Amino acid sequence: MSVKLTAAQDVEMFTSSLAAEQQRELARRLTSFLSQYSHLSDSYIIEFFTEDLWHTLPNSWQPVLQDLSYPQIADLLLDAKHADRRYPSVWPLSLLAFRATAHALAFPRECRRQRGGVSGSVKPEEFLENQSQSSLLGHIFRKHVKPKKQHEIRKLGTLVKGLCEQTDCSRVVDVGSGQGHLTRFLSFGLGLSVTAIEADHTLVAMASKFDGQLVWALEKDKQKQNCSSLVPVSHSSPRHVAGWVNPKASWEAFIEQLWTADCVTEDPPTPSGPSKKRLRGSECQERCQVVQTSSCCGSTDSHGSESTSQHQPSKNESEESSAAENIQPDYPDFVLTGLHACGDLSATLLRHFVSCPHVRGITSVACCYMKITTRENPSPPGLVECPAAPTPGQESPPSEFGYPMSSWVRGLPGHRLSYKAREAACHAIEDYIRRLREESELLRTHCYRAALESFIRDTRPDLRRAGIQTIKKAHLLPFTEYARLGLPRVGLPPGLPLDPQRVEAMLQQQGRVVVYFSLSLLLAPVVETLVLLDRMIYLQENGEPPHTNCNQTFLSTRCTEASSLCRCGQPARPSVRPKLLSEELCAGGSEGSWMRREKSNYICDSL
């Protein structure tokens, strides 16, 4: 296959620097490969029977794949690191090339120390004693936080702190802050000055409430003089902003919102705790601040929740806007961060980093690639539209979509990624490998849904891929019960007649359904690689070429990406030389750097 990377090229690709030309060549290979197998990445597994997807596979693939056991699917097809491959039959070269190319082109999804091990088998050491509580995160930061998020906020928070030290910048803007878990760790735990921006007013209120509870706990510990190494180094209070970051708005509008957030506050909420008693001392009344800004130049949460309130213009609004414009050049610099920045939000943060002189550094952890806008699909499902149009002069060019960002990828034939392909890129192939090796009963769910789709189409041909949503413990139900619960969700009677022989014939093809889904899942990391590589090339196109001696690797795991970049400018501490920041977030880690005149940009790590 012409797009296949040799083993030597694969090793070189991820152990030495990716020069600009190497990045462009990799992008060309990715688009060529993905366009060749778009019928797999664009297919919906629930249409397995209605579209006869099995017979869309090459004829030579079908007999060698249909009898594979679930562990064999994991070992022979999905797990790139599995060394002891024992094939039950001779595989056609085209299938072997497909698998090898998919593995070779995709960025690794694990940190270096995990490479060579079994996929998904490494548990972070911080959860060995208690799988629900990180031993490295203070108890006050674990409250209301699930284990995965505990790990993320600790790792990302440490990375942001290092980035702030590197850039001599103590201010952080957390975009899509949600309930404020990362914000609290950055502010109370690491002593940074944080402005948190969230579109969902309910989440903003919860974040403020949780801040109050944390302050209450800190005050209680202080009164008991029960200090430990896990007690925060500072009680610096975060500022919570209810607003929406408009991807089409300029960086000037974004800065205006931040200026407004620093100048306008409401009465702070009373810190709350289990006893709901007021804290001793008046200082604790100023811990939490909530501000509201115009939604057209505000913020969005990481999952695209839309702000419902609208900015009420005052009679002096134009004067205030003019004053904001005058104050912008003096606005203090800050580091931009976003944990699980949904859809176009991650692309917007990168564009602000490139364009805005006040953004000294950025960490971007992306998710929900299917919500990224493209020229072919400018309004994908789940996209949050701007609640109010930007004012004249604040719009970004209409050609700027979430993908592709770079001119190079935009000019490549076959660069288009469908909604389904981008949605699949959010899937954790490691979790599916574990299910296959355990021969989990959960594997029958796709077959159930595909079979039900057949009966739905028979009755209502216009209902294509109708949303049934999750049926609780569907894998433990007989199909007839699953259908009885699912049919009313699409407006069909629960007692719709089902041909027992036809049902049995479809359920016997569960193995084929699992194989086909595994083939499409194999392309998920490849699609994600193209999205991330496009962003790398975009940054290259908007900066100076990298030094040839800079190690430059970029990778991601599951549905998230983390990149850390910074502008050092001329440091206030001349003795501090620009250095490479390297961290591991969740299961992944990498490092690399870009160097510009009087600036240094670092890109590292992944979730």
KEFI-491681 format. One record per residue (C-alpha): x, y, z. Coordinates in steps of 0.2 Angstrom, whole numbers, padded with zeros to 4 digits, always signed. Layout:
BEGIN
XYZ ...
This chain:
BEGIN
+0000+0000+0000 +0007+0017-0005 +0003+0026+0011 +0010+0013+0023 +0024+0019+0034 +0039+0007+0036 +0044+0001+0053 +0059+0012+0053 +0049+0028+0048 +0037+0024+0062 +0051+0023+0075 +0058+0039+0068 +0042+0048+0068 +0039+0047+0086 +0057+0046+0093 +0064+0061+0084 +0058+0078+0079 +0044+0081+0067 +0050+0094+0056 +0038+0105+0046 +0040+0095+0031 +0038+0079+0040 +0021+0085+0047 +0015+0090+0030 +0020+0073+0023 +0012+0064+0037 -0004+0074+0034 -0004+0069+0016 -0002+0050+0021 -0016+0052+0033 -0029+0060+0021 -0024+0047+0008 -0027+0032+0019 -0043+0039+0027 -0051+0044+0011 -0047+0026+0004 -0057+0018+0019 -0070+0032+0022 -0084+0019+0019 -0078+0011+0036 -0076+0027+0046 -0092+0035+0039 -0103+0020+0043 -0115+0018+0057 -0115+0001+0066 -0134+0002+0069 -0136+0001+0050 -0126-0016+0050 -0141-0025+0044 -0151-0012+0035 -0136-0007+0024 -0129-0025+0023 -0112-0018+0030 -0104-0035+0031 -0104-0037+0012 -0096-0020+0009 -0080-0027+0016 -0068-0035+0003 -0072-0053-0001 -0055-0059+0004 -0058-0051+0021 -0074-0059+0026 -0070-0078+0028 -0054-0074+0039 -0063-0062+0050 -0080-0069+0053 -0075-0084+0064 -0063-0074+0075 -0065-0075+0094 -0067-0059+0104 -0049-0060+0111 -0042-0064+0094 -0050-0048+0087 -0042-0038+0101 -0025-0047+0099 -0024-0048+0080 -0033-0032+0075 -0034-0018+0088 -0019-0020+0099 -0004-0013+0091 +0008-0019+0105 +0003-0037+0105 +0018-0047+0100 +0012-0065+0100 +0000-0065+0085 -0006-0082+0080 -0017-0082+0065 -0030-0096+0064 -0029-0094+0045 -0019-0085+0032 -0024-0066+0031 -0024-0057+0014 -0011-0045+0012 -0023-0030+0010 -0030-0034+0027 -0013-0035+0035 -0008-0018+0026 -0024-0010+0032 -0020-0015+0050 -0002-0010+0050 -0005+0006+0041 -0018+0012+0054 -0006+0008+0068 +0009+0016+0060 +0000+0032+0055 -0009+0035+0072 +0000+0045+0086 +0003+0034+0101 -0010+0035+0115 +0001+0031+0130 +0016+0039+0138 +0033+0032+0134 +0035+0022+0150 +0019+0012+0146 +0024+0008+0128 +0026-0011+0126 +0014-0015+0139 -0004-0022+0138 -0016-0009+0132 -0026-0001+0146 -0018-0011+0159 -0008+0002+0168 -0017+0011+0183 -0010+0027+0190 +0000+0024+0206 -0010+0037+0215 -0026+0025+0214 -0017+0009+0220 -0022+0011+0238 -0040+0018+0234 -0047+0017+0217 -0059+0031+0221 -0047+0044+0228 -0030+0051+0222 -0017+0049+0235 -0008+0064+0227 -0023+0076+0228 -0029+0085+0244 -0045+0079+0251 -0053+0096+0249 -0050+0095+0230 -0057+0077+0229 -0075+0082+0235 -0088+0081+0221 -0074+0075+0209 -0073+0058+0201 -0057+0048+0200 -0053+0052+0182 -0056+0070+0184 -0045+0070+0200 -0031+0064+0190 -0034+0076+0176 -0035+0092+0187 -0019+0087+0196 -0009+0083+0181 -0016+0098+0171 -0015+0110+0186 +0004+0105+0188 +0007+0108+0170 -0002+0125+0170 +0008+0130+0186 +0024+0125+0177 +0019+0135+0162 +0015+0150+0173 +0032+0149+0181 +0040+0148+0164 +0032+0163+0157 +0033+0173+0173 +0014+0175+0173 +0003+0171+0188 -0014+0174+0179 -0024+0160+0172 -0040+0160+0162 -0049+0144+0163 -0062+0143+0148 -0076+0130+0150 -0073+0129+0169 -0089+0119+0172 -0091+0116+0191 -0074+0124+0194 -0064+0109+0199 -0048+0113+0190 -0051+0132+0194 -0051+0128+0213 -0035+0118+0212 -0026+0131+0202 -0032+0145+0213 -0033+0138+0231 -0021+0124+0228 -0007+0132+0217 -0009+0150+0222 -0013+0157+0204 -0025+0171+0200 -0039+0163+0190 -0053+0169+0180 -0065+0155+0176 -0077+0157+0162 -0093+0145+0160 -0108+0147+0149 -0120+0137+0160 -0126+0148+0174 -0131+0133+0184 -0113+0126+0184 -0107+0144+0188 -0118+0144+0203 -0112+0127+0208 -0094+0132+0206 -0097+0147+0218 -0105+0135+0230 -0091+0123+0230 -0079+0137+0232 -0088+0142+0248 -0088+0124+0254 -0069+0123+0251 -0066+0140+0260 -0076+0133+0275 -0065+0118+0275 -0049+0128+0274 -0055+0139+0288 -0060+0124+0299 -0043+0116+0296 -0034+0133+0300 -0044+0134+0316 -0038+0117+0321 -0021+0121+0315 -0021+0104+0306 -0009+0108+0292 -0001+0095+0280 +0008+0095+0264 -0009+0093+0255 -0016+0109+0262 -0016+0123+0248 -0002+0135+0247 -0014+0149+0245 -0032+0155+0247 -0032+0165+0231 -0050+0167+0226 -0056+0163+0208 -0067+0174+0199 -0082+0165+0190 -0089+0173+0174 -0105+0167+0167 -0103+0170+0148 -0101+0162+0131 -0085+0162+0121 -0090+0165+0103 -0079+0156+0090 -0083+0169+0078 -0078+0183+0089 -0061+0192+0088 -0048+0191+0102 -0052+0209+0106 -0069+0204+0111 -0062+0190+0121 -0051+0202+0130 -0065+0214+0133 -0075+0201+0142 -0060+0198+0153 -0058+0216+0157 -0076+0217+0161 -0074+0202+0173 -0060+0211+0182 -0070+0227+0184 -0088+0221+0188 -0093+0210+0203 -0108+0205+0212 -0111+0203+0230 -0101+0187+0234 -0110+0172+0240 -0108+0167+0258 -0096+0152+0260 -0106+0136+0264 -0101+0120+0273 -0109+0105+0280 -0116+0115+0296 -0121+0129+0285 -0114+0141+0297 -0106+0158+0293 -0087+0158+0294 -0078+0168+0307 -0070+0184+0301 -0076+0194+0287 -0061+0190+0275 -0070+0173+0270 -0085+0183+0263 -0074+0189+0248 -0068+0172+0243 -0080+0169+0229 -0085+0182+0215 -0098+0179+0201 -0099+0191+0186 -0110+0191+0171 -0104+0197+0154 -0112+0199+0137 -0115+0182+0130 -0110+0187+0112 -0092+0190+0119 -0093+0178+0133 -0088+0160+0137 -0094+0143+0133 -0092+0128+0145 -0082+0113+0139 -0098+0104+0133 -0106+0118+0124 -0119+0123+0136 -0127+0140+0131 -0130+0154+0142 -0148+0159+0144 -0146+0177+0150 -0144+0191+0139 -0133+0207+0141 -0144+0222+0145 -0136+0237+0136 -0135+0253+0146 -0135+0270+0139 -0117+0272+0142 -0113+0255+0133 -0104+0263+0119 -0093+0274+0130 -0089+0258+0141 -0084+0248+0125 -0073+0262+0119 -0065+0263+0136 -0062+0244+0136 -0053+0246+0119 -0042+0259+0126 -0038+0248+0141 -0035+0232+0132 -0016+0236+0127 -0013+0237+0146 -0022+0221+0151 -0011+0210+0160 -0004+0194+0152 -0011+0177+0156 -0010+0159+0153 -0025+0151+0144 -0032+0134+0148 -0047+0123+0145 -0050+0105+0151 -0061+0096+0139 -0064+0111+0128 -0078+0105+0117 -0079+0106+0098 -0073+0122+0091 -0068+0129+0108 -0051+0121+0107 -0048+0128+0090 -0054+0145+0096 -0042+0145+0111 -0027+0141+0099 -0032+0155+0087 -0033+0167+0102 -0015+0161+0107 -0009+0164+0089 -0018+0181+0088 -0019+0189+0105 -0003+0197+0112 -0009+0195+0130 -0010+0176+0130 +0007+0170+0136 +0004+0152+0136 -0010+0139+0133 -0014+0122+0138 -0028+0114+0127 -0037+0098+0132 -0050+0095+0118 -0065+0083+0117 -0080+0081+0106 -0072+0081+0089 -0089+0078+0081 -0095+0095+0087 -0081+0104+0077 -0088+0114+0062 -0082+0111+0045 -0086+0119+0028 -0096+0104+0023 -0105+0103+0040 -0105+0121+0048 -0119+0116+0060 -0116+0099+0067 -0128+0091+0080 -0125+0098+0097 -0117+0114+0091 -0121+0129+0102 -0126+0144+0091 -0121+0161+0096 -0135+0169+0107 -0131+0186+0099 -0122+0192+0084 -0105+0199+0087 -0104+0218+0085 -0096+0225+0069 -0078+0223+0068 -0078+0208+0081 -0081+0194+0068 -0068+0182+0063 -0066+0177+0045 -0081+0166+0039 -0068+0153+0032 -0062+0149+0049 -0069+0132+0055 -0064+0120+0068 -0057+0109+0055 -0046+0110+0045 -0037+0125+0053 -0021+0124+0043 -0020+0130+0025 -0010+0114+0021 -0023+0101+0026 -0037+0112+0019 -0028+0110+0002 -0025+0091+0003 -0037+0080-0008 -0047+0069+0004 -0045+0079+0019 -0063+0080+0024 -0069+0071+0039 -0087+0066+0042 -0097+0069+0058 -0097+0050+0060 -0078+0049+0058 -0075+0063+0070 -0087+0055+0083 -0078+0039+0082 -0062+0048+0086 -0068+0051+0103 -0069+0033+0107 -0057+0024+0119 -0051+0009+0109 -0042+0003+0125 -0059+0001+0133 -0065-0009+0119 -0050-0020+0119 -0053-0024+0137 -0071-0029+0134 -0065-0040+0120 -0053-0049+0130 -0065-0051+0144 -0078-0057+0132 -0090-0045+0140 -0109-0047+0138 -0109-0028+0134 -0103-0033+0116 -0120-0038+0111 -0127-0021+0113 -0122-0015+0095 -0131-0031+0088 -0147-0028+0098 -0148-0010+0091 -0144-0015+0073 -0157-0028+0074 -0170-0016+0081 -0165-0003+0067 -0171-0016+0054 -0188-0018+0062 -0190+0001+0064 -0186+0004+0046 -0199-0010+0041 -0212+0000+0049 -0206+0018+0047 -0193+0019+0033 -0192+0038+0036 -0185+0034+0054 -0166+0033+0050 -0155+0031+0065 -0168+0037+0077 -0162+0041+0094 -0166+0028+0107 -0154+0033+0120 -0147+0021+0133 -0158+0007+0139 -0152+0002+0156 -0143-0015+0157 -0148-0018+0139 -0135-0032+0137 -0143-0042+0151 -0160-0042+0143 -0168-0054+0130 -0170-0045+0113 -0189-0045+0115 -0188-0035+0131 -0175-0023+0123 -0187-0020+0109 -0202-0018+0120 -0192-0004+0129 -0184+0004+0114 -0199+0005+0101 -0209+0017+0111 -0194+0029+0112 -0196+0032+0093 -0215+0032+0093 -0219+0014+0089 -0230+0002+0099 -0220-0009+0111 -0230-0024+0105 -0224-0022+0087 -0223-0040+0079 -0206-0047+0078 -0202-0062+0067 -0193-0074+0079 -0183-0083+0065 -0177-0066+0058 -0172-0060+0076 -0163-0076+0079 -0154-0075+0062 -0148-0057+0065 -0142-0061+0083 -0132-0076+0077 -0122-0063+0067 -0116-0054+0083 -0098-0059+0079 -0098-0051+0062 -0106-0035+0070 -0091-0034+0083 -0078-0037+0069 -0085-0023+0058 -0086-0011+0073 -0068-0016+0077 -0062-0012+0060 -0070+0005+0060 -0064+0008+0078 -0046+0005+0072 -0047+0021+0061 -0052+0031+0077 -0035+0035+0082 -0030+0039+0064 -0044+0052+0063 -0039+0060+0079 -0021+0061+0073 -0026+0071+0058 -0036+0083+0068 -0021+0086+0080 -0009+0086+0066 -0019+0099+0057 -0018+0110+0073 +0001+0107+0074 +0003+0113+0056 -0008+0128+0059 +0003+0134+0073 +0018+0131+0062 +0010+0141+0048 +0008+0156+0060 +0025+0156+0068 +0043+0153+0064 +0050+0137+0058 +0056+0126+0073 +0074+0123+0077 +0080+0107+0070 +0087+0101+0087 +0070+0103+0096 +0062+0087+0100 +0044+0089+0094 +0031+0075+0097 +0012+0078+0099 +0000+0065+0104 -0017+0062+0112 -0027+0048+0121 -0045+0044+0120 -0056+0059+0116 -0044+0072+0123 -0029+0081+0118 -0018+0092+0129 -0005+0103+0121 +0005+0116+0131 +0013+0131+0122 +0020+0147+0129 +0028+0163+0124 +0042+0168+0135 +0047+0184+0127 +0060+0192+0138 +0059+0184+0155 +0059+0195+0170 +0072+0183+0177 +0086+0183+0164 +0094+0168+0172 +0080+0157+0168 +0083+0149+0151 +0068+0143+0141 +0066+0124+0145 +0055+0110+0139 +0040+0107+0150 +0035+0088+0150 +0021+0081+0160 +0009+0066+0158 -0009+0068+0159 -0020+0053+0162 -0013+0039+0151 -0002+0049+0139 +0013+0060+0138 +0024+0068+0126 +0035+0083+0123 +0041+0095+0110 +0044+0113+0106 +0044+0127+0094 +0056+0141+0095 +0052+0159+0088 +0062+0175+0089 +0062+0181+0107 +0048+0168+0110 +0047+0150+0114 +0032+0139+0112 +0031+0122+0120 +0019+0109+0115 +0018+0094+0126 +0008+0080+0133 -0009+0072+0131 -0023+0066+0141 
